[in-house]
Amino acid sequence: MVKNKTKKIKIVPDTSIIINGILSNNINKKELKNCEIIIPIAVLDELQSQASKHREVGFLGLEELKKLRKLSDQKKIIFKYLGSKPSLEDIKLAKSGRIDGIIRDEAIKNKALLYTGDYVQAIVAEVLGAEVKYIETKIDRNELKFLKFFEKNTTSVHITEGIPVRIKIGKPGKVKMKSIGNSVTKEEIEKIIKEIEEFSRIAKKVDRPIMKNGAKVIQLDSFRIAITNPPFSDKIEVTIIKPIKKLKLDDYTISPKLQNRIESAAEGILVSGPPGSGKSTFASSLAEFYSKKNKIVKTIESPKDLQVDSEISQYGPLEGDFEKTAEVLLLVRPDYTVFDEVRKSKDFMIFSDLRLSGVGMIGVVHASNPVNSIQRFIGRIEIGMICNIIDTVIFINNGDISKIYQLELVMKVPTGMTERDLTRPVVEIRDFENEKLEYEIYTYGDENIIIPVALLEEKETSKIKFVKKELQNIFNDYNTQAEIKFTSASHAIVKIDKSFIPRIIGKGGSEINKIEAQLGISIDVLPFDNSLGKKINHTIHESGNSLDFLFNRKLHSKKLNVYINNEYIFSATVGKKNKIRVSKSSDLGKNIIKALVQQKNIIVTDSK
């Protein structure tokens, strides 16, 4: 042990010893006396830096230095600061041990005893020839103050300065809130934070996914601890969340159909639900289900709080970036990956990239309803790619499965539209159990549209009732026996005695066009028995600006009907030259030319 001429022990403590308050405690217990305490300026600067970032360890360390200053006056202990301020480069390299090196050098230079609670620091100092006293910090996990607030089935503890501690008890959907004790003082909450900080510093299983000015999150074993303080929050607050139960897939309400899909077909699964609904718990059960099926399963999460077996590796953001984690995952080649808390745009892109690379993906997404979780992908990826990324959506509410959707990409005219040229790729979202179509997603113009089909069908039903009544009134003027059938809200088929069809259609379709314009629908008029009459053999010949229907037998003065694919077009009387002439520039002529080009069936019948 190094002593000077006055037999005083020289001590150089590092930041770990200062933060833990070991020196002041030893002085008060009279275990340290007749000593000289040397504080390297680098230690003071590091603590100041931490406190400026509103990190509790910085405040704890500065408070300890104040105590040592006061005790040195009372106990006649020499207390002084030595060394130089660390350079900007030293500060930048603090995480790689530069500040620790400055502290070691100060101890060696002053022939002092280095006090440290850092095992690596102790070994390096001994290698360099310094005298070291390594003090291992021991905190019994079971004696952590916040544990006393956790009763059976407690899901979270909320400690806020100035009000009583509040706890939530019960399973998702059946949670009750209750208050404990008196209002928490600033000193009490600071003691709880100090204890958490100290234990998390030495604990092996600890994760710090968020360290910001005024806010930090610490994952301590199964506890997720969020600490906030001014200026981020108006007062100091600690929130501690703990899962109350680990479930298996069999503990959920799962039909044999869903069980089979999860086991053999689903590879792009979204587990969605509101906060606290049990999404992560269900995702954990899925991960373990696949693991027990001899699949290689990994997780991507921050913090790493999914409750999974040791066979499943839990990955965090590599160098603070999930994109780098994904690069490693592709080299590891897992069968399934659970991405817990897909929130940012970059997260959705990483999820999509991994799925398109062939990895089975399970994504946990916050959403108030199952469609919202799908909607969060829209705009980030092309609609045509959605079904390659997501095939199953499982919505969790109150701790159990409440809705399941399956997705499929089809080419069709979207529900509510009628024109065939509006055919486009449509993502159909169907209820998994009954396969009922509930939503459609498609592009219209430059907009991505998601439509609730049930709402469209309800509107169509109301419109059909009204239009059908109007149609019945119109066709009663021709024949009270007319039958009306709607194929959609904008299209109807009217069956009527064939003798009335020419009157209904009118010259050049004038009458039926008026009815269609009046009601805003398209109408096909067909005879009752689908017998269009006796077919007449004919040929169509192009002559200048006309189309001539030519017949091989005498039909002069006969009234004939013309149909295209059984749809009535017009009626006309055969002329003296045994033909019917239609102008190519007329609407009728254009329809006939179009039918000829498309090789449709053109039929001429006797009107009797």
C-alpha positions in Angstrom: 0.0 0.0 0.0 1.4 3.4 -1.0 2.1 5.9 1.8 3.7 9.3 1.9 6.0 10.8 4.5 3.1 11.5 6.9 1.9 7.9 6.6 -1.3 8.9 4.8 -2.8 6.5 2.3 -3.2 8.0 -1.2 -6.5 6.9 -2.9 -7.6 7.5 -6.5 -11.2 6.4 -7.0 -12.7 5.9 -10.5 -16.2 6.8 -11.5 -17.7 3.4 -10.5 -16.6 3.9 -6.9 -17.8 7.5 -6.8 -21.2 6.7 -8.1 -21.7 3.9 -5.6 -20.9 6.1 -2.7 -18.4 3.6 -1.3 -15.8 6.1 0.0 -18.2 8.3 2.0 -19.7 5.1 3.4 -16.3 3.8 4.5 -15.3 7.1 6.0 -18.6 7.2 8.1 -17.9 3.7 9.3 -14.3 4.8 10.2 -12.9 2.2 7.8 -11.0 5.0 6.1 -9.0 7.5 8.0 -5.7 9.2 7.8 -5.9 9.2 4.0 -5.6 11.5 1.0 -8.3 11.3 -1.6 -7.3 12.4 -5.1 -10.1 13.0 -7.6 -8.8 13.1 -11.2 -10.3 16.0 -13.1 -11.4 13.5 -15.8 -13.7 11.9 -13.2 -15.4 15.2 -12.4 -15.8 16.0 -16.1 -17.3 12.6 -16.9 -19.9 13.0 -14.1 -20.7 16.5 -15.2 -21.2 15.2 -18.7 -23.6 12.5 -17.5 -25.6 15.0 -15.3 -25.9 17.5 -18.2 -27.6 14.7 -20.1 -29.9 14.2 -17.1 -28.5 10.7 -16.4 -29.0 9.7 -12.8 -25.5 8.3 -12.5 -24.1 11.8 -13.1 -26.1 13.3 -10.3 -25.3 10.5 -7.9 -21.6 10.9 -8.6 -21.7 14.7 -8.0 -23.6 14.3 -4.8 -20.9 11.8 -3.6 -18.2 14.4 -4.4 -20.1 17.0 -2.3 -20.3 14.5 0.6 -16.5 13.7 0.4 -15.7 17.4 0.4 -17.8 17.9 3.5 -16.4 14.8 5.3 -12.8 15.8 4.5 -13.3 19.0 6.5 -14.9 17.1 9.4 -12.5 14.1 9.5 -9.3 16.0 8.6 -8.9 14.1 5.4 -7.0 15.6 2.5 -9.3 15.9 -0.5 -8.1 17.4 -3.8 -8.5 17.4 -7.6 -5.5 16.6 -9.8 -4.8 16.1 -13.5 -5.9 17.9 -16.6 -9.2 18.2 -18.3 -9.8 15.5 -20.9 -9.5 16.6 -24.6 -12.4 16.4 -27.0 -10.8 13.2 -28.5 -10.7 11.7 -25.0 -14.4 12.4 -24.5 -15.3 10.8 -27.9 -13.3 7.7 -27.0 -14.7 7.5 -23.4 -16.7 4.3 -24.3 -13.5 2.6 -25.5 -11.7 3.2 -22.2 -9.9 6.5 -22.7 -11.2 8.1 -19.5 -10.4 4.9 -17.5 -6.9 5.2 -18.9 -6.5 8.8 -17.7 -7.7 7.7 -14.2 -5.1 4.8 -14.1 -2.3 7.1 -15.2 -3.2 9.5 -12.4 -3.0 6.7 -9.8 0.4 5.5 -11.1 1.7 9.1 -11.4 0.8 9.8 -7.7 1.8 6.4 -6.5 -1.7 6.0 -5.1 -4.1 3.1 -4.5 -6.6 2.8 -7.3 -10.1 2.1 -6.0 -12.4 0.6 -8.6 -15.6 -1.5 -8.9 -14.8 -2.3 -12.6 -13.2 -5.7 -13.0 -11.6 -4.9 -16.4 -10.2 -1.6 -15.0 -8.7 -3.5 -12.1 -6.9 -6.1 -14.3 -5.5 -3.5 -16.7 -4.2 -1.4 -13.8 -2.5 -4.4 -12.2 -0.9 -5.2 -15.6 0.5 -1.6 -15.8 2.0 -2.0 -12.2 -0.6 0.1 -10.3 -1.7 -0.9 -6.8 -5.4 -1.7 -7.0 -8.3 -2.3 -4.6 -11.1 -4.0 -6.5 -14.5 -3.6 -4.6 -17.2 -5.7 -6.1 -20.6 -4.2 -5.8 -23.2 -6.6 -4.6 -26.9 -5.9 -4.7 -29.4 -8.6 -3.9 -32.0 -8.5 -6.7 -34.7 -9.6 -4.2 -34.1 -6.5 -2.1 -34.8 -4.0 -4.9 -37.3 -1.5 -3.4 -39.7 -1.5 -6.4 -40.3 -5.3 -6.0 -42.4 -4.7 -2.9 -45.1 -3.0 -5.2 -45.5 -6.1 -7.3 -48.4 -8.3 -6.0 -49.7 -11.4 -7.7 -50.9 -10.6 -11.2 -49.4 -7.0 -11.1 -48.7 -6.0 -14.7 -47.2 -2.6 -14.1 -46.1 -0.1 -11.3 -46.4 3.6 -11.8 -44.3 5.8 -9.5 -44.7 9.5 -9.9 -43.3 12.3 -7.7 -46.0 13.9 -5.6 -48.7 11.2 -5.8 -49.2 7.7 -4.4 -47.8 4.7 -6.2 -50.3 3.2 -8.6 -50.4 -0.4 -9.8 -52.3 -2.2 -12.4 -53.5 -5.7 -11.6 -55.1 -8.4 -13.8 -55.0 -9.9 -17.3 -55.5 -7.9 -20.5 -59.1 -6.7 -20.7 -59.7 -7.2 -16.9 -57.1 -4.7 -15.5 -57.8 -2.8 -12.3 -55.9 0.2 -11.0 -55.2 0.8 -7.3 -53.1 3.2 -5.3 -50.6 2.3 -2.5 -49.6 4.4 0.5 -48.9 8.1 0.6 -47.6 10.5 -2.0 -44.0 9.6 -3.1 -41.4 12.3 -2.3 -38.6 13.3 -4.6 -36.1 11.7 -2.3 -37.9 8.4 -2.3 -38.2 8.2 -6.0 -34.5 9.2 -6.4 -33.5 6.3 -4.1 -35.5 3.9 -6.2 -33.8 5.2 -9.4 -30.3 5.0 -7.8 -30.9 1.4 -6.8 -32.1 0.5 -10.3 -29.1 2.3 -11.9 -26.6 0.6 -9.6 -28.1 -2.9 -10.1 -28.5 -2.5 -13.8 -24.8 -1.4 -14.1 -23.6 -4.7 -12.6 -26.4 -7.0 -13.7 -25.5 -9.4 -16.5 -28.9 -9.5 -18.3 -29.6 -5.8 -18.9 -30.5 -3.8 -22.0 -30.6 0.0 -22.4 -32.5 0.6 -25.7 -33.2 4.3 -25.0 -30.9 6.8 -23.4 -32.1 10.3 -24.1 -32.0 13.7 -22.5 -34.7 13.4 -19.9 -35.8 9.8 -20.7 -34.3 6.3 -20.5 -35.5 2.7 -20.8 -33.8 -0.1 -19.0 -34.7 -3.8 -19.6 -33.8 -5.5 -16.4 -34.4 -9.3 -16.7 -38.2 -9.4 -17.3 -38.8 -5.9 -16.1 -39.1 -3.0 -18.6 -38.3 0.2 -16.6 -39.0 3.7 -18.1 -37.5 6.6 -16.2 -38.4 10.2 -17.1 -37.4 13.5 -15.6 -37.4 17.2 -16.4 -37.2 18.7 -19.0 -38.8 15.8 -20.8 -41.5 15.3 -18.1 -42.8 17.9 -15.6 -41.8 15.6 -12.7 -39.7 12.5 -12.0 -41.5 9.3 -13.0 -40.7 5.6 -13.0 -42.9 3.1 -14.9 -42.1 -0.6 -14.4 -43.8 -3.2 -16.6 -43.6 -7.0 -16.1 -45.5 -9.8 -18.1 -47.6 -11.7 -15.6 -47.8 -15.0 -17.5 -46.1 -17.0 -20.2 -48.6 -18.7 -22.5 -48.5 -21.5 -25.1 -50.3 -21.4 -28.4 -52.8 -24.0 -27.0 -53.9 -21.5 -24.3 -55.5 -19.3 -27.0 -58.8 -19.7 -28.8 -57.5 -21.3 -32.0 -59.6 -23.2 -34.5 -58.2 -26.3 -36.3 -58.3 -24.2 -39.5 -56.1 -21.5 -38.0 -53.8 -24.1 -36.3 -53.3 -25.7 -39.7 -52.6 -22.3 -41.4 -50.0 -21.3 -38.7 -48.3 -24.7 -39.0 -48.2 -25.1 -42.8 -49.1 -22.0 -44.7 -48.6 -18.7 -42.9 -45.2 -17.1 -43.4 -46.0 -13.4 -43.2 -47.9 -12.9 -40.0 -48.9 -9.6 -38.4 -49.9 -9.8 -34.8 -51.7 -6.5 -34.1 -53.7 -5.0 -31.3 -53.8 -1.9 -29.0 -51.2 -1.3 -26.3 -51.4 -3.8 -23.4 -53.6 -6.2 -25.3 -51.2 -9.1 -25.2 -49.6 -8.9 -28.6 -46.0 -9.7 -27.5 -47.2 -12.5 -25.3 -48.9 -14.1 -28.3 -45.9 -13.5 -30.5 -43.7 -15.2 -27.9 -46.0 -18.3 -28.0 -45.8 -18.4 -31.8 -42.0 -18.2 -31.6 -41.9 -21.1 -29.2 -44.4 -23.1 -31.2 -42.2 -22.9 -34.3 -39.1 -23.6 -32.2 -40.7 -26.8 -31.0 -41.4 -27.7 -34.6 -37.6 -27.9 -35.1 -37.5 -24.5 -36.8 -34.6 -22.0 -36.3 -36.3 -18.9 -34.7 -34.7 -15.5 -33.9 -36.2 -12.3 -32.6 -35.5 -8.6 -33.4 -36.5 -6.4 -30.4 -35.5 -3.4 -28.4 -35.7 -3.8 -25.5 -35.2 -7.6 -25.5 -38.3 -8.4 -23.4 -40.0 -11.3 -25.2 -40.4 -14.2 -22.8 -39.0 -17.1 -24.9 -37.0 -20.3 -24.3 -33.2 -20.4 -24.5 -33.3 -22.1 -27.9 -34.5 -18.8 -29.4 -31.8 -16.1 -29.8 -32.9 -12.5 -29.2 -31.2 -9.8 -31.3 -31.2 -6.1 -30.7 -30.2 -3.2 -33.1 -26.6 -3.8 -34.2 -24.7 -0.6 -33.6 -28.1 1.0 -33.0 -29.5 0.0 -36.4 -32.0 -2.8 -37.1 -30.9 -2.7 -40.8 -27.5 -4.1 -39.7 -29.2 -6.7 -37.6 -31.2 -7.8 -40.7 -27.9 -8.2 -42.6 -26.7 -10.6 -39.9 -30.0 -12.5 -39.9 -29.8 -13.2 -43.6 -26.4 -14.8 -43.0 -27.7 -16.8 -40.0 -30.7 -18.1 -42.1 -33.5 -18.5 -39.6 -36.7 -20.2 -40.6 -38.8 -17.6 -38.7 -38.0 -14.2 -37.2 -40.2 -12.3 -34.7 -40.0 -8.5 -35.2 -41.3 -7.1 -31.9 -42.7 -3.5 -32.2 -42.7 -2.6 -35.9 -43.2 1.1 -35.7 -41.0 3.3 -37.8 -41.0 3.5 -41.6 -37.5 1.8 -41.6 -38.9 -1.1 -39.5 -41.6 -1.8 -42.1 -39.0 -1.8 -44.9 -36.7 -4.2 -42.9 -39.7 -6.5 -42.2 -40.6 -6.4 -45.9 -37.1 -7.0 -47.1 -36.6 -10.0 -44.8 -39.9 -11.6 -45.9 -39.2 -11.1 -49.6 -35.8 -12.7 -48.9 -37.6 -15.9 -47.9 -37.6 -15.6 -44.1 -40.8 -16.4 -42.3 -41.8 -13.2 -40.5 -44.0 -12.5 -37.4 -44.4 -8.7 -36.9 -45.9 -7.1 -33.8 -47.7 -3.9 -34.7 -49.7 -1.4 -32.6 -53.2 -1.0 -34.2 -56.7 -0.1 -33.0 -58.2 -2.6 -35.5 -56.7 -5.3 -37.7 -57.1 -3.3 -41.0 -55.0 -0.5 -39.5 -52.0 -2.8 -39.2 -52.2 -3.5 -42.9 -52.8 0.1 -43.7 -49.5 1.0 -42.1 -47.7 -0.8 -44.9 -49.6 1.1 -47.6 -47.5 3.9 -49.0 -44.3 2.2 -47.8 -44.5 -0.7 -50.3 -46.3 -1.2 -53.6 -49.9 -2.6 -53.2 -49.1 -5.5 -55.5 -46.4 -6.6 -53.1 -48.5 -6.6 -49.9 -49.7 -10.2 -50.3 -46.1 -11.4 -50.8 -45.2 -9.8 -47.4 -48.4 -10.3 -45.4 -50.7 -13.3 -45.7 -52.3 -13.5 -42.3 -53.3 -10.8 -39.7 -54.1 -12.0 -36.2 -55.7 -9.3 -34.0 -55.3 -9.6 -30.3 -57.7 -8.0 -27.8 -58.1 -8.6 -24.1 -55.5 -11.2 -24.2 -57.0 -13.5 -26.8 -57.5 -13.7 -30.6 -60.5 -11.6 -31.7 -60.1 -11.4 -35.5 -58.2 -13.1 -38.2 -57.8 -11.9 -41.8 -56.3 -13.6 -44.8 -55.0 -11.5 -47.8 -55.0 -12.4 -51.5 -54.2 -10.5 -54.7 -56.7 -10.9 -57.5 -57.4 -9.2 -60.9 -60.9 -7.8 -60.8 -63.2 -4.9 -61.1 -63.4 -3.4 -57.6 -66.7 -3.8 -55.7 -69.0 -0.9 -56.6 -67.5 -0.4 -60.1 -69.1 -1.8 -63.2 -67.0 -1.0 -66.3 -64.7 -3.9 -67.4 -61.9 -1.5 -68.3 -61.6 -0.7 -64.6 -60.1 -4.1 -63.9 -57.0 -3.8 -61.8 -55.0 -5.6 -59.1 -57.1 -5.7 -55.9 -56.0 -7.0 -52.5 -58.9 -8.8 -51.0 -59.0 -8.9 -47.2 -61.3 -11.8 -46.0 -62.4 -13.0 -42.7 -60.3 -16.1 -42.3 -62.9 -18.3 -40.7 -65.9 -17.7 -43.0 -64.0 -16.3 -46.0 -66.3 -13.3 -46.3 -64.8 -10.4 -48.2 -64.6 -7.4 -45.8 -62.1 -5.0 -47.4 -60.5 -4.3 -50.7 -57.3 -2.4 -51.4 -56.5 -1.0 -54.8 -55.0 2.0 -56.6 -57.3 4.6 -58.2 -55.5 7.3 -60.0 -52.6 8.3 -57.8 -54.4 7.3 -54.6 -54.3 4.1 -52.6 -57.8 3.1 -51.6 -58.9 0.8 -48.8 -62.7 0.2 -49.0 -65.0 -1.6 -46.5 -67.0 -3.9 -48.8 -69.8 -4.3 -46.3 -70.5 -0.6 -46.4 -70.6 -0.6 -50.2 -73.0 -3.6 -50.1 -75.2 -1.8 -47.6 -75.4 1.2 -49.9 -76.0 -1.0 -52.9 -78.9 -2.7 -51.2 -80.6 0.6 -50.5 -80.0 1.8 -54.0 -81.3 -1.5 -55.5 -84.5 -1.3 -53.5 -85.2 2.2 -54.8 -84.3 1.6 -58.4 -86.1 -1.7 -58.6 -89.3 0.0 -57.5 -88.8 2.7 -60.2 -88.1 0.1 -62.9 -91.1 -1.9 -62.0 -93.3 1.3 -62.4 -91.7 2.0 -65.8 -92.0 -1.5 -67.2 -95.6 -1.9 -65.9 -96.5 0.5 -68.7 -95.4 -2.2 -71.2 -96.1 -5.4 -69.4 -97.0 -6.1 -65.8 -95.3 -9.5 -65.9 -91.8 -8.1 -66.4 -89.1 -9.7 -64.2 -86.3 -7.5 -62.8 -82.9 -8.9 -61.5 -80.0 -6.8 -60.3 -76.4 -8.1 -60.9 -75.1 -5.0 -59.0 -76.3 -1.7 -57.8 -75.6 -0.2 -61.3 -76.7 -3.1 -63.6 -80.1 -4.8 -64.1 -81.5 -7.5 -66.3 -85.2 -7.1 -67.3 -86.9 -10.1 -68.8 -90.2 -9.4 -70.7 -92.3 -10.8 -73.5 -90.2 -10.5 -76.6 -93.0 -8.7 -78.4 -92.5 -5.6 -76.2 -88.7 -5.5 -76.6 -88.7 -3.2 -79.8 -90.9 -0.6 -78.1 -88.8 -0.7 -74.9 -85.5 -0.3 -76.9 -86.8 2.4 -79.3 -85.3 3.5 -82.5 -81.5 3.4 -82.2 -81.9 2.6 -78.5 -83.4 6.0 -77.7 -86.1 4.7 -75.2 -83.8 2.4 -73.2 -81.1 5.1 -73.1 -83.6 7.6 -71.5 -84.5 5.0 -68.8 -80.8 4.3 -68.1 -80.0 8.0 -67.9 -83.0 8.6 -65.6 -82.1 5.9 -63.1 -78.3 6.0 -63.5 -77.9 2.3 -64.3 -77.3 0.0 -67.3 -80.1 -2.3 -68.4 -80.2 -5.5 -70.5 -83.6 -6.4 -71.9 -84.1 -10.1 -72.6 -87.1 -12.2 -73.6 -88.6 -14.5 -71.0 -87.7 -17.8 -72.5 -84.4 -16.6 -73.9 -85.8 -17.7 -77.3 -85.1 -14.8 -79.6 -87.4 -16.0 -82.3 -86.7 -17.9 -85.5 -83.2 -17.3 -86.7 -82.7 -15.9 -90.2 -79.6 -16.8 -92.2 -77.8 -13.7 -93.3 -74.5 -12.2 -94.3 -73.1 -8.7 -93.6 -71.5 -6.9 -96.5 -69.6 -3.6 -96.3 -70.7 -1.2 -99.0 -69.2 2.3 -99.0 -70.4 4.0 -95.9 -72.9 1.3 -95.1 -73.3 -2.1 -93.7 -75.8 -4.3 -95.5 -77.6 -7.3 -94.0 -78.2 -9.6 -97.0 -80.6 -12.6 -97.0 -80.8 -15.7 -99.2 -84.6 -15.8 -99.3 -87.3 -13.2 -100.0 -88.1 -11.2 -96.9 -89.3 -8.0 -98.4 -91.4 -6.0 -95.9 -90.6 -8.4 -93.1 -89.8 -6.8 -89.7 -86.7 -8.4 -88.2 -84.8 -8.1 -84.9 -81.0 -7.9 -84.6 -79.1 -9.2 -81.5 -75.5 -9.2 -80.5 -74.7 -12.1 -78.1 -78.4 -12.4 -77.3 -78.6 -8.7 -76.5 -81.2 -6.8 -78.5 -79.8 -4.1 -80.7 -82.5 -2.8 -83.1 -85.4 -3.8 -85.3 -85.8 -2.9 -89.0 -87.9 -3.8 -92.0 -86.3 -5.5 -95.0 -86.2 -3.3 -98.1 -87.2 -3.9 -101.7 -83.7 -5.1 -102.5 -84.0 -7.8 -99.8 -81.6 -6.2 -97.4 -81.3 -4.0 -94.3 -78.9 -1.1 -94.6 -77.1 0.5 -91.6 -74.9 3.6 -91.8 -71.3 2.8 -90.5 -71.1 6.3 -88.9 -74.2 5.7 -86.8 -74.1 4.3 -83.2 -75.7 1.1 -84.5 -73.2 0.8 -87.3 -70.3 1.4 -84.8 -71.7 -1.3 -82.4 -72.0 -3.8 -85.3 -68.4 -3.1 -86.5 -67.1 -3.6 -83.0 -69.0 -6.9 -82.7 -67.6 -8.1 -86.0 -64.0 -7.2 -84.9 -64.5 -8.9 -81.5 -66.1 -11.9 -83.3 -69.3 -11.7 -81.3 -72.4 -13.6 -82.4 -74.7 -11.4 -84.5 -78.2 -12.9 -84.7 -81.2 -11.8 -86.9 -84.6 -13.2 -86.0 -88.2 -12.9 -87.1 -90.0 -10.4 -84.9 -93.2 -12.5 -84.7 
